[in-house]
Amino acid sequence: MKEGVSTGTAAFGGSPQDAPAPRLPTEICGRIIDHVAAGLDIVYSVLDGNPHLLALQSCALVCRDWYYHTWYHLRQRVHLRDRDDIRLLSRTLRDRPRLRGVVQQVVISGHAQQSVVQHLELFTAMLAGKLPALSRIAIEDVEWTVGSMRMEGFGYLATFNLVHTLEITDVTVPSIAQLARLISALHGLSFLRFFGVDCSQNPPASLVSLPLNSANLESLEVRWAAPAVEDFLVRIIQEASRVHYLAFGVDGNVDIFSMGSRSQTLLDASAASVEALKLIIPNILVSDGTVDAIVERHYNLSRLESLWHLEITLPYYPFVAWSWIPHIISRVTSKHLMAMSIVFTIRANHAADDVDGALTMMEEDNILVRLDDMLQTECFANIAPGGVCLGFDHIRWLSYGKLSGTESSFRERCNQWDELMMRKLVVCNGRGILTTAHGKKELLDWRVTMNSMHTKTQHRKTKTGGGAQGEDQPEHTPDTPG
């Protein structure tokens, strides 16, 4: 009896260490995991350090129930590096049918950089019709040879009728004709992303029939492609005339100009349709006297009359293309421009130095003051509140507090950034169109806000049957810097 009383006392009023830990019902835990997973957007190629992905990976380690609930969320994107991976996925789809509706993106790559792809056709044959939710296909780090994809393989690809995005990164394609067949096989394709795409054969692109679905293409992103590939893309754009989003350039110091860049040709081909443009300016050191001529030849935006969103990215310190910005902005003629951002890309292992270097550079020159004057001209009259954003970013989802040493040192640099922008861009700040962004999340939030404001403005114009000059300016409380 005494032992029983003692036990009861410990259980209900004794030491907290003896009490059982509270547990949430499994259903509630599952909803929490689902909520975390809802924030994981696989539209981004690089997810290293993404907070939602890290949270899901931690959830998988809690217990068996959490592991199995998280397992499906972590397989929205599947990597297939060889034939064995494809066979394993096929067996898993058979054993766990629920997974069929989970996989949204497939990444086909090799074990080593530019290894010959030997499993692209096997993927199309074994998984045709088994991935009804698949919307994105990525091919990375492989050499695609002539015999690695027969005509039957392209036929199987047509069964993935919900795929709207094709991303090709660090790939050598065998010919423009094979590339055209790949694009044509994906009937629902609307977004092409080419990062470092070379071509083994180099016949004139005009000899190749265009994909049958060229007219469906709405978004195109090109970060270096072989001249033959760029010529092919130009023909697609000219045929489609529906490309609303265009992004191109290179990361780093690749001299695309000496390699015969088609940047201006891409701009001119899409001039009638492009509404949002992203330029990634290479780190190429040129004399001040030649900057305007280079911009005129490669980055002349004067024909883009429907442009409403312009983003210019400067990759990596020392940001030598910073002096190009006024020359690019001065060629904007669109009266529909609502949003413009200038983003400095910083390096993970030199984050603090890169931000400090950018601050020193902008403090010492007068480019921000020149921009402040330019943005008061007539064609920038419809800039949205908070629509001029200057910020910095890193390619990966990393903690800027850790990158800068401590959270306090990072916040100090953010304050310096904001103070400099408000002091140099006085008139823009007074108009309420200036904002700043410190890192990926703030930049993403800014873009979402701008897209929402643009959509509302378009709806208002549709209801009123258009509008006079100045009606692009949406009714919105100005965003504060940062």
Secondary structure, 3 states (H helix, E strand, C coil): CHHHHHHHHHHHHCCHHHCCCCCCCHHHHHHHHHHHHHCCCCCCCCCCCCHHHHHHHHHCCCCHHHHHHHHHHCCCEEEECCHHHHHHHHHHHHHCHHHHHCCCEEEEECCCCCEECCCHHHHHHHHCCCCCCCCEEEEEEEECCHHHCCHHHHHHHCCCCCCCEEEEEEEEECCHHHHHHHHHHCCCCCEEEEEEEEECCCCCHHHCCCCCCHHHCCEEEEEEECHHHHHHHHHHHHHHCCCCEEEEECCCCCCCCCCCCCHHHHHHHCCCCCCEEEEECCCCCCCHHHHHHHHHHHCCCCCCCCCCEEEEEEECCCCHHHHHHHHHHCCCCCCCCCEEEEEEECCHHHHHHHHHHHHHHHHHCCHHHHHHHHCCCHHHCCCCCCCEEEEEECCCCCCHHHHCCCHHHHHHHHHHHHHHHHHHCHHHHHHCCEEEEECHHHHHHHHHHHHHHHHHHHHHHHHHCCCCCCCCCCCCCCCCCC
